[in-house]
Amino acid sequence: NKKIVIVGGVGGGASAAARARRLDESAEITMYEKGPNVSFSNCSLPYHLSGLIPDADSIVMKTPEQFHKQYNINAEVNSEVIDVDAQQKTVQVKDVNTGEIRTSAYDELVLSPGANPIMPKSIKGIDKSNVFSVRNVVDIKALQAYLTDNQVSDVAVIGGGFIGLEVVENIAQTGKKLTLVEAADHVLGTIDDDFAQLVHKNLYDNGVQVILNDGLAEISDQHITLTSGKEIKAQAVVMAIGVSPDTTLAKNAGCRIGVTGGIEVNQQFETSIPDIYAVGDAIEVTNMITRQKTRLALAFPAQMEARDAVDHMYGRPVQNQGVIGSQVIHLFDLNVASTGLTEAACKQNGFDHRSVTVIPQNRVGVMPDTSPIFLKLVFSYPGGEVLGAQAIGKSGVDKQIDVIATMISMHGNISNLTHLELAYSPWFSTAKNAVNIAALVAENILNGEYQQVSISKVRGLVESGAFIIDAREPNEYAAGHITTSINIPLSQFRQRLDEIPTDKPVYIHCQSSQRSYNMVRALNNLGYTNVTNISGSFLELKQYE
Ligand code: FAD
């Protein structure tokens, strides 16, 4: 009987154990977990802070007893694997409560120890009792208890990644005053700067103070001090500046560590040491598009890597093709989703690319509760290969992102998206889905049918004195506009052609770049040769910083 030992009993670990049992009823499967719980939903942890999940213990999906009864899997909690002897094929396991150490033999070892929240020692006060991170059920209970027991009124969350934002959203709903501190110039590195402005606005609208381009320097009992010297009132601090892969055991066993600091594995998730596999947040993976090594701390990869590793262990063909990084978060009344490469990542990797932003309604306008979907599609130029997408809206923007993620995984092209037949009724979308609309605009760009410039270039245009037309109606213009723009609505421009110069470049924008696009096409047809659409929304301008 094969002896399978698994380190870590959550995302990757529990998946590996369950898969092994499905493939082999006779295997002896032992899963060691140093914490008190196995198989909990890490991703649901923040929702305890708002009370959406009132009972933190309900986040634990399966107890060790259930693992034993239902699957004949030994799930040993409070059991930390402290050493691996790759020659003898044994691990040393410490009972976290008693300190007792025992040895356990394996035929196959799967490492899924996850990652540790980054808590830089250079930050003064980082070890104080009012500083928290969110990684497991113990953490979330401790944070929640501190917030309620100490009448905390002000909380600082450090780091604007998805965990930081989810913590912000859930604590803010309890009426506390939240400050989010982000060292970069925008939150969520998975979306571009222009789209992040919509997220910033959403945070401001919900009463969250957002501080960008600043870091945490010192933590005191009642406030934090930032590297800029700014002081922020906060009686509790949540650190969410990222995670570092837990490679202690892997190093200990002699496994090679990759260039990104994660455990090096091959396409079958074998480490450099025979019969030791590694999966999940602890490993280094390959980006499917750039072919660069990267790390991706998400649940789907962890679970699939675990399944693939066990399949390979049992002789099934496995050839992992890498990751594209699809994700979605819920933030107050917005959903923010992304997949593949951002424009920033394209630039970093030297990919010649273009992007289009469209802002159609989520369903037919006469239906109740329609709302705009902001969708950016990134594609290679001039080839037109689909590289990435970002979507923000009140509706389920994951549909758009999942469709595009599928296309990226299949190395699809813009032309595959233009005519992709998707499910439609007025309840669910517009007849041409936002995905089709974005692809049709992209096709126009690839065919050189008209010129466009990104909304992020507006500041430069204003500074250079460019001629900018605002194609919205006068009441919209009156409510706020680009300072140097001239209001010539789409509904009036045919009567006001004499105001539009022919001897210099003309830039046109509106709320969603659709009216401006129509004006550009009309002017082109009227013989104007230097007219450019400003792609994106007026709402993405940094008016809220
Ligand atoms: P984990 O699930 O963290 O499991 C590792 C386990 O190994 C830990 O319990 C640890 O105690 C144990 N361990 C470590 N060392 C040892 C040792 N030596 N001996 C014994 N046990 C050990 N992903 C998404 O895709 N979508 C989301 O919405 C999402 N939300 C998240 C929200 C939060 C708050 C967090 C923390 C994560 C979220 N994730 C999300 C990420 C996702 O949960 C992880 O990518 C996934 O759980 C990784 O699985 P893993 O097995 O590598 O690590």
Residues whose N, C-alpha, C, O or C-beta is under 5 A from the ligand:
A	BS01	FAD	V7 G8 G9 V10 G11 G12 G13 Y32 E33 K34 G35 N42 C43 L45 P46 S79 E80 V81 S112 P113 G114 A115 V134 R135 I163 V279 G280 D281 A282 A297 L298 A299 F300 A302 V328
